[in-house]
Amino acid sequence: MALKVNIVGAGIAGLSTAIALCKAGHEVQVFEKSKFATEIGAAIVITPNGARVLKNLGFSFIKARGFKLETWKTLLGEDLQCVNSIDYHEIEKLFGAGLWAVHRVDFHNELLRLATADGAGNVRPLKLSLGAPIKNVSLDGCITLEDGTQHHGDLVIAADGLHSVVRPIVLGTDAQEPYPSGLSAFRFLLDTSLFEKDEQLAALLELKGQGAVTIPDEKEAAVDRRMVWYPCRNGTIQNFVGLDPIRKEDIAGSGPEGDAAHPMLPFSGQGANQALEDAGALGALFSSDLKFPFSPETLEERLCLFEHVRRLRASRVQIFSRARIGRESEWKEEATKYKEKEGDGGEFGPGDGRSVMKHTYG
């Protein structure tokens, strides 16, 4: 018997979860406060752990105009000397998927195609309600919109971002308010053609190669200031992210980016990828293809299992998302508090960048 699932939020987390649950045979309705009329944004990186989930959902990086990253270099800000380089050909062999840079709008459009297009492989059609802001959610599964209409379901999933309407209702006084991270991210995009027309910029583009680069400011070791640069949209656009400490006068009312369950700082690029892991876990746990197939009577049991599967791992990844380049080991002790039993995915090796990457991508 299928569940009636109401999902609040139609971003990456909401749509990917909706697609996964539709494929599992459930009736899904997604409520989104915006009308998707003026979607904007910059690029995101999808790492192997997220890419494997997308493959199961039928996502096409080709249709999303994704750019496959071959390397990730660290260049010194003073003279652009390369001090570290990761070959992602080897990463793909190890983890069964590569790294892709995708413009957020293109990524979202491909999810929308999968959610709504005929022949997308969904067992049941997905209903998407736009311009539908939520006023209240009751713990018995009823959603009330701001226009007063009510929608009842067996399960409500909160995917409405950092300033979630649903989270404080579920957690009550245990819900934590977002707090300042101490950093700002400044994003901008440039056409690749601008680089190709300028001799010096063309040389810089060649130095970067077919991948991404991080350029830290090594003059002030105590201050984490860096530029991250990678292409998207089939290489026709260059995406830049500048990370810089927030001025004290800018702190009030700000907070780190993230979603309703586990906000992430951007250092490991795991915000979208952990949302995809959530979607993959829910789709698997609520599927009839398991050795012990889902039934409505096992709803509470499966939700507890979802928390068991995801809470510790997402907590570890969340902690390592705070780590700066070369300082990952500083967070190993904190992450170990959320370690599972030996050999169960909680190993970080020495806690350096490569061992943390192996833990995250695996």
N, C-alpha and C positions, 0 to 999 in steps of 0.2 A: 504493500500500500504506500502510495506516494505522500510525502509531506507537502503542506502548503507553507512556503518559506517567504518571509518578507525581509528584504535587505534594504537598509538605510544607507544611501550613498552609491553613486554610480561612477566612482573613480576606478583606479586600477584594482584595488582590493574588492570593491563591490561587484564590478563586472566579471572579473576572473572567477570569483566565488560563485556568482550566478551561473556562469557557463558550466563550471564543474558540477554544480548541483542539478542543472538541467540535464546534463549528460548522464547523471546518476538516476534520472527518471523522476525528479521532483518538480512540483509546480512552484515557480519562482516569480515574484514580482519585486522590482527594484524601484525605490522612491528616491528621486534626486531633486534637490531644491532649485538647481539652475536649469536653464533651458538649452544649454550647450550652444548658445548663439554666437559667442565670441570666445571660443577656446583658444588659449595662448599657452606659452610655456617654452622651456628649453629642452635639452636632451637628457636622457637618463641612460645608465649602463645596466644591462641585464647580464648577470653573472650565471655560471653554469647551473647553480641550484635553482634559479628562477627559470632559466631556459628549458630545463627538463620538464618542469610543470607545463610551460607553454606548449611544448611539443605534444603533450598528452591532450591539451585543449584544442589542438589543430591550428595554433597560431602560426602565421607566415611572416617571417622577418623580411621576406622579399616584398610582400604586399605593404609592409610597414616601412619600407625603404630604409631598413636597418643597415648599419655599417659594421662589418665584422672586424673586431680589433685584433691585430696580429701580435702586437707588443704593447708593453706599458713601461715607459722609461722615466727615470728621475733625472732631471737636468738641473744643475746648480744655477741659481738666479744670476750670479755674478758674471759667468762666462759661458753658460749653457753646456758645460762639460757633463757628459753622461756618467753618472756614478752608479746607476743600477738599471737593469733591463730584464723584464720578464717575458719569456717567449710563450705566447698563448697557444701555439700549435701543440706544445706538450701538455698544456692545461686541458685542451679538448680531449687528448688521448686519455688523460687520467680521470676526467669527470664526465665524459660522454656528451659534452656540449662546450661551446666556446663563449666568448664575450661579445656582446653586441651593443652598439650605441644607437639609440633610437630617439627621434624627436618625440616628446611626450604627446603631442597632438596626433602624430601618426600612429603611435602605440595605442592610444585610446580609440582611434578610429578603427583599427584592426580588431580590437576587443568588441567594439560595437557591431562590426560586421559578423563576428562569430556569434554574438548574442542574439542578433535579429535576423540574419540572412537565412533563407531557405537552403537546405542541404548542408548546413554547418555541422551536422552530426548530433544535434541536440535531440534527445528523446522526447522532450516536451518543449513547447515554445516558451520563450521568456517574455514577460510583460514589463515594459519600461515606462514608468510614469515620470515625466519631466515637469519642472515647475511645481513640485509637490513638497514644500517644506514641512518638516515634522514638528508638531506641537508637543506631543507626548507619546510615550510608549509604556504600556502596562506589562507587568511580568507574566500575564496570562497570554501574551502574544498579540495584543491588540495595538495597532498603530493609529494615532489620531493626527490628521493633517491640520494645518492652520485654517483650512476652510471648513473644518468641523467634521469632515467625512472620516469614517472609521474602517479599518481593514484588519480582519482577524486572520490569524495564522497559527500554525503549530510551533513555529520557530521564528524569532527575530534575530537578525545578524547585524551588528553595528559596524558599518564601514564608512562612517561619516567624518573621518579625519581627526586631527588633533583636538579641535574644539567640538568634540562629539556631543550631540544631544542625548544619545542613548547611554553613554558610559556612566554619567552620574546617577541615572535612574537605576541602573543595574548594581552599581557599586555603592551607592549612597554616600555616606560620610567617608568611605575608604577611597573615593575617587580623588586623585591628585590633580591639581591644577598645573598647566604648563608653566615652566619657569625659564628664565633667560639662560642661554647656553654660554654667553660671553663672546659669541662669534656671529658674524654676518656673512652671508653668501651673496655675491654679486654676479649675476649671470648675464651674458650677452652672446649674440650670434653674429657671425660675419660670413658673407658669401666667399666660397673658395676662389672664385674668379678674381676677387680683389687681391689675393695673395699671388695668383699666377701672373698678374699684370705688373707686379712690382718685383724687381730683381732681388732686393734684400728679403722681402717677405717670402718669395719663392724658395730662396735658400733655407729659410727657417722652416718652411713646410716640408722640404726634403729632409732636413735634420730630424723632424718629428717622425717621419716615416708613416707606415700604414697602421697606426695605432694611436695610443694616448700618451700624454706626458704629464708629469707633475713637476712644477718648478717651484721649489721652496725658497723663501728668502732666508739664506743662511747667515745674514749679517746679525740678526737678533735671535739667538738661539732660544731665548726664553719666550719669544712671541711666535705663535704659530700663524704665519702668513704665507700663503701659497697661491699659485695659479694652476688650475687643472684644465687641460685642453684636449679635445678629441673631436673627430668629425661625426656627422650624422647625415641623414637623407642621401644615402648612396655616395657620400663624400662631397656633396655639393655645398654643404654648410659646415662651418667650423664652430664648435660650441666651446665657450669659455666659462669657467667658474672661478671667481676670486674669493678666497676665504681670508677674512681679516677680523681682528678683535673689534668688538663693538665699543664705541665711545660711551662713556658713562651716561651722557645725556640722552642716548638713544635706547637705553635698556627698557624703560617702562613699557609694558604691554607686549613685549616680544617673546618668542619662544622658539625652540627648535622645530624643524619640520618633522612630520611623522604622521602616523595614522591613529585610529581610535584605540588600538590595543597596545602597540609597542613602538612609540616614537623613536626614530633613529637620527643620530647626527650623520652628516654626509660622508664621513671619512672613508668608509668601506663600501659606500654605494648600495646599502642593503635595505633601504626603505621599501622600494617596490618589490624587491626580491623576497623579502620576508612576507609581504602581503601575498605574493604568489605561492609561497610555501603554505600559508594558511589555507588558501583556496584548494591547493592540491590535497592537503590533509582532509579537509571537509568533504571534498568530492570522493575520496577513497573510503572514508569512514561511513559515509551515508550511501554507499553503493550496494547494489544487490549482487555484485560479482565477488564479494569476499567469501572466504571459506565459511564464515558465520555472517550471512547477509543481514543487512539492516532491516528492521521492522519498526513501526511506530512505538511498540512496547519497549524498544531498546534506546529510545531517544536520549533519556537522561544518562544512560550508561555510555553512549557514544560521545556525548558532550564532555563527560568526565575524561574519557579516553583522549579526546581532542586536546583538552587542557594538559593532560599528561604528556602527550606527544610534542606539543608545541611550546609550553611555557618555559621549560628549562632551556631548550635550544634557542628560542627567540631571546631569552634573557641574556644568554652568553653572547649572541651576536650583537645585541643591543649594547652591551658593555664594551665589546671590542670596536663598536662603531665610534667610540669616543677617542680611540687611539690615534696618535699622530705617527707619521712615517718614522720608523726606526725606534719607536717607543711603545710598541705593542706589549712588551713584557711587563710594563708598568701596571697593566690591567689584568694580568694572568691570575693573581691571587683573588681579585674580586670575582672574575668569571668562574673560578673553580668552586665558588659557593653554590653555583647552579649546575655543577657537574653531575652527570648521571653515573650509573655504575660503570666499572671498568670495562673498556672496550665497547661502550654503548654510545659513542659519538661525542664524548666530552673531553677528548684528549687534545691538548694544544701544543705538545712537544715542548720545545724551549720557550714558547710564547713569542717567538720572533714573527716578522711579517709573513714569511712563507708558511710557517706552521699554522698561523691563524687563518691564512687564506685556504689552506688545505681543510681545516675544520669547517670553515664557512661554505666552501664550494661543494664539499663532499655530501 
